[in-house]
Structures are given as C-alpha cells and as structure tokens.
Amino acid sequence: MQIQTPESLVQALRDSRLYAAEEMTALASELATLGDDPQVLMRHLIQTRRITLYQLRKVIHGKSSELFIGPYIVLDKLGEGGMGRVYRARQTRLGRVVAIKVVRAHLLSNPIVRGRYEREVLAAAALSHPNIVSVFDAGVDDGRYYLEMEFVDGIDLARLIRAHGVLSVPEACEYLRQAALGLHHAHEQGFVHRDIKPSNIVVSGERHVPAATEPACVKILDMGLVRAVGFEEEAGGTDLTRDGTVVGTPDYMAPEQAKNSSTVDRRADLYSLGGTFYFLLTGKPPFPVGSPIEKILKHQLDPPPPLQAARPDVPAGLAQIVARLMAKKPADRFATAGDLANALAPLTRFTSGAEEIRARPAPNTGALAAETLPPSSITVPPLLPPPSTIETPSPQAEEMPCLPPGGAGPGSQGVSATDATPRPSDRNPSGRKNRRPPEAGRRRAKPPPPPDPAVRTSHALIVVAGVVAVLIALGILGLVAAVAFGR
C-alpha cells in the first residue's frame, strides 16, 4: 500500500479496525489540522501513543489482520524462537497489557503432544510466585495456539551480560537467589524446569547495585512449557530437544539430563543454575567451545574450569557454592533450591567500598528521529530494538523475593507480583568502570593453562570408542560360543 497523502493514511487507519468509529472520526479531524506531510502525521500518531511503530508498519503494509489474536490487540513483537513468537499485547476486555506467546503449529500437530501441552499449561497457570512469570490463560484462534502470560518490563540475564559485561558478586548472587526461590516453589509443586539458563531469567525494576533506590525483581520464564512440546526456545542449532530423549541447552545441561530428560529431578535445575552462575561471573558458559555433543560429553566427563581462575575476586565461599551446584552426581549438590537461596543471602550485600554503577540510564525524552518512522512509500526501515520478553517454602527457605540494594534485612520489602508500576525495559548503564585488582601491588601467580579442549574431547571419544569395541568383542565371543555349543 502506498502512503503518499493524508487521505491514504487515514483510509489505512480506518481499514485497520484498530479504532472505533467515533474515535476514528475524531482522529481524522485531528490529523487534518497538521498539514499534508504523511511523515509528520505518522510521527504525531506515534508521539501521542495512538499507535505503535510495529502496528504502523503492519497498517501501511495492509497486514492489520495480523494485529488481532483472539481477544488481544498486538502492540509490539518482543521476540521469536524455536517454540514460536512472543508479542506485547493488550487484552481488549480488561485493557491490561500482557505477553502473548503464539506456539508454532507444527509443534502441536501430534494429538499426544497437544494433550500434554494443554495439561502442562493448566498446571503452570496454578503456579503463583513473585519470581515466576505467571500464565494467565491459553486458547486457540484460527488454528493458532497462544498463551497469555504476565508481561515483564525487563531484560534477561543473557542480554544484560552482552550489553554491560560480567556482574559483581553481590549482583549475581541476588539475581540467582531470587531465581532459586522461584525454583523452590515450582519444585515443591512438582515442576522441573529442565532449561534454566541466562535467557530464561529476567530482571525487572532497577539493577541490584549500590545506587539503586528500588529492589530488582527476578522472574523465571517458561516454567512447565519446555518439556510440554519437547522444544527449546532459542533457534540457533545449539539445542537438542527431540521429544522423549533430550530437552535443554547443552551449555547448561546437567549430566543426567543428557541421558534421559524425563527422569531428572529438581537437582538438574540446580546444576543449570551453577552453569548460569559461571556465565554471570565470567561472561561465558563453563564449556564454551565445541559442538552440542562435545559440550554434553564435557559436562559428563570434565570438571568445570575453576571459577577463581577466571575471576580472582570471587570469594572462596561462592566458588565452593558454584562447584557444589555443578557436581557430577546429583547427590553431591544442594538438596533443594531453598537451601541454595539461604546460602546466597549473605553474599548479596555490598561492602562500603563497592563500585558505583547507575541503577538506570537517563530516560530518552527526545523526539522520535525521522529514520524511525515509515516513509511515505512502501519501503519501511527496520523496527526499533524491542524490550526483552519472559507460597509454600520449606522451613529452611527464607522468603524474601526482591531485596533492596543494601541486601537482606529485617526491614526488607518485596515487590508484589501484581505491581504495575511503569518501568523502562532496560534499567542498566551504558558502561562500567574497570575493576580494581583485589590486592593492589601484589602479584598473583598465573594459574596453570587449562588443558586443550580438543585433547579432552579426543580422550573422551577414545574412551567411548573403547567401550563400543569391548561390547562388540563380547558379542562376537558370545556368538562363537553359541555356535560351538550348538555343534
């Protein structure tokens, strides 16, 4: 559709069905007073929040029908992965803003998988905890299966690290302490996530830094949904997710999960939290090199690289916690996520000399740049970067979901799961100061270089090949014996 005149823009808006008749009449009259330049009119529509940039692109392309999913009007596209697409949308009846996940149709073509999906979604909707993204509803519209979820205006930990670098020890501990509380609640209800990783943990509110004036609040995404369809959310070719065999992400997968995902218990999630801890503090997963199969073998055969070799400022106590989380045997890990949350609580407090980091960037109050608007012709520029999208504890688990920046204390106040305070999508500064060495003027001995990953992988493959050869030899001997006795 060509948008070259005010009349063509108004007609496109009328055809979109985004506005009631009276509202459209008033809007057309308002636009008529602003001149004849469609660019000026489109900028006015966005600045006055009459339409979003995503919606405007759909309107000028004649694809307004894609903005309606059941009882929801799509506002923005938040992301897309192997499971489907996620949108920010407004529910027309209640007017609340939610996140809508539209599951890819081919994933639910099997009636057995579809039945399991519906049961898991129903169970996930019963979970209610401030550190878990809530599932409100589910339905189907014109063959499209969708989930209505809580919209979290925040940033996931993978994006946070990519944008701002590794975290301080108290900040990383606070985020994973809250994640552990959410997992503890889910585990108590019989859920195992099976795909805990940085991109499935979202931080809203302010960052947990000394300058923060409100607490950070962490929420876990996709609780109960990964196993339901046997598929992992990211589409990058690094996830082994065939239904009935392996579900999860090799970078963070527990050794026992690679053998049979359906039989793992809560301790597999704790192993994945350990790998996530390693990523937050070093900027990379424990075994960053290799194919998915090679990474799975390393998680099963190799000890993780020492955390303090990559981050000398990490306290010995935290290094021991991460090592315990990533123990090869489930029995050697923490018994519950609540135990982990209690162990992390003292490490979330900042010392008096903590590095100053702004809790949130200065708001961008400038006018929209011209290049962010659709031009008058059909050629449309790329979208602006969207924001991320994501009780009954045991006596040992201390329920403090959202700590103020100073750390846990008797006066700590949590953030309600229904808190609707508007917040920008990225609460993080654009840069960080260089860290001071832990002990100035004191030389540290260089840690021994880690063994060559290729050598470790070749050793593992040799072991596997040897085992296969022995089994084949035993089979041949058994066959020979059977023939001999048969004679």
MILUM-331265 format. One line per field, with one value per residue (C-alpha): residue in one letter; x, y, z; residue number from 1. Coordinates in pm, 1 decimal. Example, Ala and Ser with C-alpha at 12.3 -4.5 7.8 and 13.67 -1.06 7.14 Angstrom:
! residues 2
code = [A;S] $
east = [1230.0;1367.0] $
north = [-450.0;-106.0] $
up = [780.0;714.0] $
pos = [1;2] $
END
This chain:
! residues 487
code = [M;Q;I;Q;T;P;E;S;L;V;Q;A;L;R;D;S;R;L;Y;A;A;E;E;M;T;A;L;A;S;E;L;A;T;L;G;D;D;P;Q;V;L;M;R;H;L;I;Q;T;R;R;I;T;L;Y;Q;L;R;K;V;I;H;G;K;S;S;E;L;F;I;G;P;Y;I;V;L;D;K;L;G;E;G;G;M;G;R;V;Y;R;A;R;Q;T;R;L;G;R;V;V;A;I;K;V;V;R;A;H;L;L;S;N;P;I;V;R;G;R;Y;E;R;E;V;L;A;A;A;A;L;S;H;P;N;I;V;S;V;F;D;A;G;V;D;D;G;R;Y;Y;L;E;M;E;F;V;D;G;I;D;L;A;R;L;I;R;A;H;G;V;L;S;V;P;E;A;C;E;Y;L;R;Q;A;A;L;G;L;H;H;A;H;E;Q;G;F;V;H;R;D;I;K;P;S;N;I;V;V;S;G;E;R;H;V;P;A;A;T;E;P;A;C;V;K;I;L;D;M;G;L;V;R;A;V;G;F;E;E;E;A;G;G;T;D;L;T;R;D;G;T;V;V;G;T;P;D;Y;M;A;P;E;Q;A;K;N;S;S;T;V;D;R;R;A;D;L;Y;S;L;G;G;T;F;Y;F;L;L;T;G;K;P;P;F;P;V;G;S;P;I;E;K;I;L;K;H;Q;L;D;P;P;P;P;L;Q;A;A;R;P;D;V;P;A;G;L;A;Q;I;V;A;R;L;M;A;K;K;P;A;D;R;F;A;T;A;G;D;L;A;N;A;L;A;P;L;T;R;F;T;S;G;A;E;E;I;R;A;R;P;A;P;N;T;G;A;L;A;A;E;T;L;P;P;S;S;I;T;V;P;P;L;L;P;P;P;S;T;I;E;T;P;S;P;Q;A;E;E;M;P;C;L;P;P;G;G;A;G;P;G;S;Q;G;V;S;A;T;D;A;T;P;R;P;S;D;R;N;P;S;G;R;K;N;R;R;P;P;E;A;G;R;R;R;A;K;P;P;P;P;P;D;P;A;V;R;T;S;H;A;L;I;V;V;A;G;V;V;A;V;L;I;A;L;G;I;L;G;L;V;A;A;V;A;F;G;R] $
east = [0.0;131.9;106.4;170.0;-117.5;-302.2;-613.1;-436.4;-301.4;-645.1;-800.0;-534.5;-603.9;-978.1;-928.8;-708.9;-1006.0;-781.9;-1018.9;-1389.1;-1594.8;-1621.4;-1251.4;-1156.6;-1369.7;-1203.4;-857.8;-916.9;-1024.6;-716.3;-479.7;-643.4;-510.6;-146.6;-66.0;-16.9;307.6;233.6;564.8;454.9;120.5;278.7;523.8;233.5;46.8;345.1;436.3;79.0;67.7;-223.5;-33.0;296.4;570.1;508.4;137.0;201.6;425.0;152.1;-107.8;85.2;161.7;-205.9;-145.8;-358.2;-529.8;-205.8;-253.5;-554.7;-508.6;-825.6;-927.6;-593.9;-458.2;-85.5;124.4;480.8;675.1;905.8;1095.1;1092.2;1239.5;1200.3;878.3;707.4;668.7;611.0;416.7;326.0;-49.4;-350.0;-645.6;-949.4;-1193.2;-976.4;-740.3;-433.7;-102.4;19.8;269.2;123.1;321.6;193.8;322.0;429.1;153.0;376.6;487.6;131.1;27.1;63.1;-251.7;-46.4;190.1;-105.3;-275.6;41.6;83.8;-267.8;-217.9;119.4;-19.3;-310.1;-70.4;168.2;-120.5;-164.5;189.1;183.6;512.1;673.8;982.8;794.4;629.2;258.3;49.3;-298.2;-478.6;-441.7;-650.0;-664.9;-762.5;-792.0;-556.7;-305.9;-235.7;-145.6;-56.7;-142.3;138.9;246.3;434.1;766.6;922.6;1284.9;1593.7;1705.7;2045.2;2196.7;2124.3;2235.5;2578.4;2611.9;2528.5;2710.7;2967.0;3007.3;2831.1;2965.6;2946.4;2654.8;2452.5;2494.0;2414.8;2096.4;1961.0;2020.6;1899.7;1564.1;1568.9;1632.4;1326.6;1111.9;1251.5;1196.2;827.5;794.6;980.6;750.4;458.0;617.3;769.3;1120.0;1210.1;1475.4;1604.2;1735.3;1979.3;2053.4;1799.9;1519.3;1577.1;1453.1;1536.9;1283.9;1291.0;1635.8;1959.6;2087.7;2362.4;2450.3;2291.7;1952.4;1652.5;1413.7;1470.6;1545.2;1293.0;1384.2;1138.5;1180.7;1035.9;874.1;815.7;646.3;637.5;969.9;900.1;538.6;633.3;980.9;1132.5;1365.6;1302.0;1614.7;1658.2;2033.4;2105.4;2262.0;1972.4;1897.9;1527.8;1384.6;1076.2;1145.0;1523.9;1697.5;1537.3;1753.2;2054.4;2394.3;2577.4;2388.1;2257.9;2308.9;2497.9;2199.4;1966.1;2155.7;2078.3;1705.1;1537.1;1209.5;1358.1;1555.8;1455.5;1496.9;1872.5;1911.5;1780.9;2036.4;2318.5;2190.9;2185.2;2552.9;2632.6;2431.0;2630.6;2952.5;2821.6;2720.0;3062.6;3286.2;3081.2;3084.8;2938.8;3162.3;3239.5;3203.0;3388.4;3267.5;2961.3;2649.5;2759.9;3109.2;2965.9;2741.3;3042.9;3239.3;2957.5;2962.0;3338.1;3530.6;3535.7;3428.5;3714.4;3795.3;3581.9;3854.1;4098.2;3870.1;3753.2;4013.7;3785.9;3521.0;3515.6;3617.3;3274.8;3096.0;3340.7;3252.7;2879.5;2915.8;3133.3;2872.2;2594.2;2789.6;2878.4;2851.7;2646.7;2305.7;2351.7;2654.3;2455.6;2227.9;1923.9;1679.7;1678.0;1568.3;1895.9;2081.3;1883.0;1975.9;2344.7;2347.2;2167.6;2480.8;2666.2;2411.5;2523.8;2761.0;3064.1;3123.5;3373.4;3154.1;3190.0;2931.0;2709.2;2399.9;2086.8;1911.5;2008.0;1882.8;1542.7;1533.8;1289.7;1396.9;1164.7;1146.7;1411.9;1284.7;1454.6;1246.0;923.5;788.2;846.0;559.5;636.8;608.8;975.5;988.1;1302.5;1378.0;1195.6;1343.4;1501.8;1214.7;1229.9;1301.8;1034.6;996.0;368.6;488.2;863.2;1030.7;1124.9;1483.4;1392.1;1372.6;1105.1;1249.6;1187.8;1309.5;1583.2;1662.7;2014.0;2165.3;2094.9;1866.1;1746.7;1454.5;1302.9;1330.6;1020.2;934.3;777.7;428.9;378.9;92.4;296.5;208.5;446.0;569.5;939.6;1172.4;1276.6;1648.1;1748.0;2116.9;2400.3;2576.3;2914.9;3108.0;3429.9;3727.4;3751.7;4037.1;4259.6;4166.4;4502.6;4690.8;5064.8;5060.9;5145.2;4940.0;5081.2;4933.8;4700.1;4813.0;4675.9;4366.9;4412.6;4346.9;3970.8;4048.7;4269.1;3996.7;3738.5;3963.8;4026.0;3650.1;3589.5;3867.6;3702.2;3363.8;3519.5;3695.3;3371.5;3195.9;3483.8;3464.6;3089.3;3132.2;3407.5;3187.8;2906.4;3132.3;3263.0;2908.5;2815.5;3118.3;3037.2;2678.3;2787.7;3043.0;2792.6;2536.1;2762.8] $
north = [0.0;343.7;608.4;932.3;1154.6;1227.0;1071.2;740.3;731.0;796.0;528.3;276.5;356.7;317.6;-19.1;-144.4;-178.0;-53.8;233.2;259.7;467.4;771.0;754.5;728.9;1033.1;1241.3;1118.1;1208.3;1558.3;1597.4;1484.4;1723.6;2018.5;1903.2;1959.0;1742.5;1558.0;1189.2;1168.5;1447.0;1275.1;935.0;1092.8;1260.4;930.3;760.4;1051.3;1077.5;698.4;649.8;365.7;180.9;164.7;-209.5;-150.8;132.7;-90.1;-353.5;-89.7;60.6;-289.4;-381.6;-654.3;-519.4;-855.7;-989.1;-748.4;-943.2;-1270.3;-1387.5;-1120.6;-938.2;-648.2;-683.6;-380.3;-498.9;-809.6;-897.9;-1195.2;-1515.4;-1858.3;-2223.0;-2251.9;-1953.7;-1577.2;-1354.1;-1027.5;-747.8;-714.5;-552.6;-759.4;-582.9;-672.4;-590.4;-345.5;-497.9;-534.1;-894.0;-1107.7;-1343.5;-1645.8;-1799.1;-2158.7;-2285.9;-2501.7;-2793.0;-2844.7;-2924.8;-3125.1;-3450.3;-3506.2;-3667.1;-3368.2;-3129.4;-3305.2;-3291.9;-2923.1;-2843.1;-3031.1;-2866.4;-2519.1;-2576.9;-2684.3;-2393.3;-2148.2;-2268.0;-2154.3;-1823.1;-1676.5;-1331.7;-1491.5;-1687.6;-1534.4;-1605.4;-1783.8;-1628.6;-1807.7;-2022.8;-2065.1;-2120.3;-1867.0;-1968.4;-2263.2;-2056.4;-2181.8;-1898.2;-1837.0;-1523.8;-1450.9;-1177.6;-903.8;-832.6;-499.2;-601.7;-757.7;-1119.6;-1206.4;-1309.7;-967.3;-794.8;-956.4;-891.6;-524.5;-444.9;-713.6;-951.2;-878.3;-801.0;-1082.1;-930.8;-855.9;-1205.9;-1364.1;-1160.6;-1249.6;-1620.3;-1613.7;-1492.0;-1744.2;-2016.1;-1902.5;-1928.1;-2271.1;-2387.0;-2300.1;-2475.0;-2782.6;-2805.3;-2816.9;-3099.4;-2898.5;-2936.0;-2660.7;-2853.6;-2544.4;-2296.4;-2060.9;-1684.7;-1606.9;-1766.5;-1539.5;-1178.9;-882.0;-601.1;-291.5;-147.6;-340.0;-469.9;-208.4;34.5;333.2;163.2;313.3;22.4;-352.3;-562.7;-837.9;-1159.9;-1382.5;-1723.2;-1773.8;-2082.0;-2277.8;-2603.8;-2527.9;-2657.0;-3023.9;-2982.9;-2955.8;-3110.8;-2798.6;-2529.3;-2159.8;-2045.0;-2129.4;-2136.7;-2500.1;-2549.6;-2720.0;-3092.2;-3121.1;-3432.5;-3535.7;-3830.3;-3804.5;-3478.5;-3146.3;-2849.9;-2644.0;-2820.2;-2518.6;-2558.6;-2917.4;-3148.9;-3472.6;-3694.8;-3484.8;-3577.5;-3944.2;-3908.2;-3571.3;-3720.0;-3881.9;-3589.8;-3421.4;-3075.6;-3116.1;-3093.6;-2734.4;-2663.0;-2782.6;-2543.6;-2261.9;-2336.6;-2301.3;-1978.0;-1850.7;-1923.9;-1722.9;-1420.4;-1400.5;-1483.2;-1388.7;-1741.2;-2083.3;-2343.0;-2522.7;-2261.6;-2447.2;-2740.7;-2887.6;-2969.0;-3333.2;-3230.8;-2995.0;-3270.2;-3501.0;-3233.2;-3181.1;-3555.7;-3617.7;-3295.0;-3087.8;-2727.0;-2475.8;-2324.0;-2012.8;-1822.1;-1874.3;-1659.6;-1425.0;-1396.5;-1159.7;-1429.6;-1531.2;-1886.6;-1949.9;-1860.2;-2067.3;-2364.2;-2299.9;-2297.1;-2610.2;-2785.8;-2684.5;-2831.6;-3160.2;-3452.5;-3661.5;-3515.0;-3635.4;-3405.7;-3090.5;-2884.4;-3084.0;-2801.7;-2463.5;-2317.7;-2431.5;-2254.9;-1932.6;-1932.0;-1991.0;-1697.2;-1441.4;-1320.5;-1273.6;-1028.2;-738.9;-472.1;-359.1;7.6;47.3;-103.7;26.9;289.7;187.7;376.9;176.6;300.6;511.3;862.2;845.8;919.0;1208.3;1337.6;1343.2;1043.9;1051.2;1073.6;749.4;553.8;632.6;451.1;659.0;758.3;474.9;101.1;69.6;50.6;70.3;-199.6;-198.2;-28.8;-277.6;-419.2;-477.2;-833.8;-1057.1;-1361.4;-1986.3;-2276.0;-2281.3;-2531.3;-2407.5;-2355.8;-2127.2;-1764.4;-1593.0;-1255.5;-1247.6;-895.2;-745.1;-373.2;-291.2;-296.8;-667.8;-876.4;-741.0;-736.6;-436.5;-567.6;-512.8;-735.7;-636.1;-765.5;-986.7;-756.7;-436.0;-245.0;49.3;156.0;86.7;120.0;-206.9;-165.0;-42.2;-67.3;180.4;205.7;119.9;15.8;121.6;-104.9;-325.7;-272.2;-569.3;-736.0;-658.9;-370.3;-403.3;-774.1;-1006.6;-1315.9;-1631.1;-1710.5;-2008.0;-2309.5;-2304.6;-2521.9;-2837.4;-2815.2;-2868.7;-3071.9;-3306.1;-3354.2;-3420.3;-3668.9;-3851.8;-3873.3;-4005.5;-4262.6;-4383.0;-4410.5;-4591.7;-4833.0;-4916.9;-4979.5;-5204.4;-5410.5;-5456.9;-5567.7;-5813.5;-5960.7;-6001.5;-6184.7;-6416.2;-6495.6;-6580.3;-6809.1;-6987.1;-7039.2;-7191.9;-7419.7;-7548.1;-7591.7;-7839.6] $
up = [0.0;-90.3;184.1;-1.2;108.5;433.9;281.0;209.3;566.1;716.2;494.9;601.4;966.5;911.2;738.3;1022.7;1263.1;1545.3;1624.1;1696.0;1451.6;1679.4;1767.1;1400.1;1310.8;1581.7;1479.0;1112.8;1212.9;1430.5;1153.8;907.4;1110.0;1094.2;727.7;420.5;500.5;587.4;773.6;1010.4;1063.9;1136.4;1379.7;1556.1;1584.0;1749.8;1978.0;2104.4;2156.6;1918.1;1751.9;1797.4;1536.3;1493.5;1438.9;1193.9;984.2;965.4;874.8;583.2;451.8;458.6;720.8;1003.5;1045.1;1198.0;1489.5;1621.1;1811.5;1981.1;2235.8;2208.6;2003.7;1933.9;2027.0;1957.3;1870.4;2158.9;2018.0;1818.9;1881.5;1808.2;2011.8;1850.0;1860.0;2161.6;2143.8;2379.3;2353.0;2515.2;2623.7;2482.6;2762.8;3066.2;2899.3;3066.9;2885.2;2864.9;2677.2;2417.1;2301.2;1977.1;1958.0;1617.3;1471.4;1368.8;1729.5;1830.7;1524.4;1721.9;1934.5;2214.0;2232.2;2214.3;2505.5;2713.4;2626.9;2742.6;3071.7;3140.9;3064.8;3300.3;3575.4;3509.5;3540.9;3900.4;3993.3;4177.6;4294.4;4254.3;4097.3;3827.8;3521.0;3559.3;3295.4;3286.6;3006.5;2695.7;2385.9;2011.7;1744.7;1380.8;1435.9;1636.7;1989.9;2222.7;2586.8;2780.6;3024.1;3259.7;3073.1;3242.9;3151.6;3198.6;3046.0;3051.8;3200.7;2867.2;2717.7;3036.6;3017.9;2644.1;2693.4;3017.8;3091.2;3384.3;3712.4;4055.6;4308.4;4511.5;4197.7;4054.4;4391.7;4435.8;4093.2;4138.0;4498.7;4370.4;4085.7;4345.1;4543.6;4231.9;4151.3;4508.9;4484.3;4146.6;4270.9;4570.9;4325.3;4128.6;3842.3;3699.5;3452.8;3252.4;3070.9;3327.9;3155.5;3145.6;2870.4;3074.0;3375.4;3350.9;3576.8;3616.8;3832.6;3895.7;3891.1;4224.1;4265.2;4548.2;4370.6;4329.0;4505.3;4446.3;4450.2;4146.3;4087.4;3904.3;3721.1;3557.5;3209.9;3052.5;3371.1;3271.9;2898.4;2763.0;2823.9;2714.4;2346.4;2365.6;2212.5;2335.2;2282.1;2102.9;1735.1;1695.4;1629.7;1973.3;2145.8;2145.7;2205.2;2043.0;2235.0;2466.8;2452.9;2541.3;2635.9;2727.3;2625.6;2613.5;2761.9;3091.0;3086.6;3384.7;3307.2;3393.8;3178.1;2861.3;2930.3;2984.4;3032.2;3151.6;3462.6;3610.2;3934.2;4086.7;4119.5;3740.0;3762.0;4034.6;3806.5;3537.1;3793.2;3861.0;3490.5;3482.4;3782.0;3592.5;3294.2;3502.5;3665.6;3366.3;3059.4;2915.6;2999.6;3169.7;2839.6;2565.5;2286.7;2080.6;1915.7;2120.9;2154.2;2264.3;2526.2;2662.5;2690.8;2874.6;3123.9;3188.4;3196.0;3265.9;3584.5;3520.0;3493.7;3835.8;3883.3;4068.8;3781.6;3563.3;3845.2;4125.1;4320.3;4372.4;4742.1;4821.5;4973.5;4648.6;4443.6;4664.8;4616.3;4235.7;4244.1;4458.5;4219.3;3928.7;4096.0;3853.3;4098.2;4190.6;4549.6;4587.3;4501.3;4726.0;4831.0;4749.8;4581.8;4914.4;5070.9;4788.7;4842.3;5212.5;5130.6;4886.2;5106.3;5294.7;4964.4;4821.3;5042.5;4913.2;5110.6;5192.2;4908.5;4638.5;4285.8;4191.7;3898.7;3789.8;3860.6;3548.3;3245.4;3189.6;3019.3;2648.4;2626.9;2286.8;1988.8;1760.1;1493.3;1136.3;1037.3;1287.8;1101.7;798.5;482.9;256.5;14.4;88.1;187.8;567.0;784.5;1044.1;1374.0;1675.5;1919.4;2130.1;2506.0;2622.1;2696.9;2970.5;4871.5;5042.6;5100.6;5325.0;5671.2;5551.8;5260.8;5366.1;5153.1;5051.1;4674.3;4598.1;4813.3;4831.3;4708.9;5056.6;5095.2;5311.4;5641.9;5879.5;5705.0;5353.0;5141.6;4847.2;4516.4;4453.9;4150.8;4052.2;4074.1;3756.9;3802.9;3456.9;3411.2;3114.5;2953.3;3016.6;3361.3;3300.8;3246.0;2915.5;3059.8;3368.5;3531.5;3527.7;3831.8;4072.4;4134.9;4464.1;4622.4;4469.6;4437.3;4493.6;4211.2;4163.5;4022.8;3685.2;3700.3;3501.9;3147.2;3104.5;2901.9;2531.6;2472.5;2162.1;2369.2;2631.5;2363.0;2182.6;2511.6;2571.7;2222.8;2264.4;2586.7;2413.5;2116.2;2353.0;2530.7;2198.5;2083.2;2402.5;2362.2;2001.6;2100.3;2374.3;2126.1;1880.8;2154.8;2259.5;1902.8;1860.7;2188.6;2081.3;1750.7;1925.0;2178.3;1905.2;1736.9] $
pos = [1;2;3;4;5;6;7;8;9;10;11;12;13;14;15;16;17;18;19;20;21;22;23;24;25;26;27;28;29;30;31;32;33;34;35;36;37;38;39;40;41;42;43;44;45;46;47;48;49;50;51;52;53;54;55;56;57;58;59;60;61;62;63;64;65;66;67;68;69;70;71;72;73;74;75;76;77;78;79;80;81;82;83;84;85;86;87;88;89;90;91;92;93;94;95;96;97;98;99;100;101;102;103;104;105;106;107;108;109;110;111;112;113;114;115;116;117;118;119;120;121;122;123;124;125;126;127;128;129;130;131;132;133;134;135;136;137;138;139;140;141;142;143;144;145;146;147;148;149;150;151;152;153;154;155;156;157;158;159;160;161;162;163;164;165;166;167;168;169;170;171;172;173;174;175;176;177;178;179;180;181;182;183;184;185;186;187;188;189;190;191;192;193;194;195;196;197;198;199;200;201;202;203;204;205;206;207;208;209;210;211;212;213;214;215;216;217;218;219;220;221;222;223;224;225;226;227;228;229;230;231;232;233;234;235;236;237;238;239;240;241;242;243;244;245;246;247;248;249;250;251;252;253;254;255;256;257;258;259;260;261;262;263;264;265;266;267;268;269;270;271;272;273;274;275;276;277;278;279;280;281;282;283;284;285;286;287;288;289;290;291;292;293;294;295;296;297;298;299;300;301;302;303;304;305;306;307;308;309;310;311;312;313;314;315;316;317;318;319;320;321;322;323;324;325;326;327;328;329;330;331;332;333;334;335;336;337;338;339;340;341;342;343;344;345;346;347;348;349;350;351;352;353;354;355;356;357;358;359;360;361;362;363;364;365;366;367;368;369;370;371;372;373;374;375;376;377;378;379;380;381;382;383;384;385;386;387;388;389;390;391;392;393;394;395;396;397;398;399;400;401;402;403;404;405;406;407;408;409;410;411;412;413;414;415;416;417;418;419;420;421;422;423;424;425;426;427;428;429;430;431;432;433;434;435;436;437;438;439;440;441;442;443;444;445;446;447;448;449;450;451;452;453;454;455;456;457;458;459;460;461;462;463;464;465;466;467;468;469;470;471;472;473;474;475;476;477;478;479;480;481;482;483;484;485;486;487] $
END
